[in-house]
Structures are given as structure tokens and as C-alpha cells.
Amino acid sequence: MITKRQLGLICMTLGILGILGLLAIDLVRAGNYGGIGPMQRLGLIIAGLITLLGLTLLPGGNRPA
């Protein structure tokens, strides 16, 4: 069974990878829009919220999720 701490780590990892992936899009200049576009901003906000959700689950310890 998955614990709250494990679920928190999974959410944090996915959120951070999402943020890094969205920022990497600018490095390879994918798309025609120069800079961070509106959909990227939305994605960054969602990935940040997922990361924060993971942080709130970490203190839950070994209780089942």
C-alpha cells in the first residue's frame, strides 16, 4: 500500500520534472512564441501546485494514502 509520504514524493517529483520540462521548451526554442507563452504559464502554475501538494503530503508519514 502506498503511504502519504510516498505519494508526496511522487507528486513533488512529477511537479519538478514538469517545471523543468516546461522551462526546457524555451531553451530549445520550440514554437513560434518568443519567451514563456500563456499555455506555458498555465503549465508552470499547475506543476507548481502539484509540487506544493506533494510538500503538504510529506508530513503525513507512513499512514496509508
NORBEL-V492133 format. One record per residue. N is the residue number from 0. RES is the residue in one small letter. SS is DSSP state (~ for helix, > for strand, _ for the rest). PHI is phi as a letter, one per 30 degrees, with the letter a starting at -180 (NA if undefined). Layout:
# NORBEL-V492133
n={N:N}
res={RES:RES}
ss={SS:SS}
phi={PHI:PHI}
This chain:
# NORBEL-V492133
n={0:1:2:3:4:5:6:7:8:9:10:11:12:13:14:15:16:17:18:19:20:21:22:23:24:25:26:27:28:29:30:31:32:33:34:35:36:37:38:39:40:41:42:43:44:45:46:47:48:49:50:51:52:53:54:55:56:57:58:59:60:61:62:63:64}
res={m:i:t:k:r:q:l:g:l:i:c:m:t:l:g:i:l:g:i:l:g:l:l:a:i:d:l:v:r:a:g:n:y:g:g:i:g:p:m:q:r:l:g:l:i:i:a:g:l:i:t:l:l:g:l:t:l:l:p:g:g:n:r:p:a}
ss={_:_:>:~:~:~:~:~:~:~:~:~:~:~:~:~:~:~:~:~:~:~:~:~:~:~:~:_:_:_:_:_:_:_:_:_:_:~:~:~:~:~:~:~:~:~:~:~:~:~:~:~:~:~:~:~:~:~:_:_:_:_:_:>:_}
phi={NA:d:c:d:d:d:d:d:d:d:d:d:d:d:d:d:d:d:d:d:d:d:d:d:e:d:d:c:h:d:j:c:d:d:j:d:d:d:d:d:e:d:d:d:d:d:d:d:d:d:d:d:d:d:d:d:d:e:d:d:i:c:d:d:d}
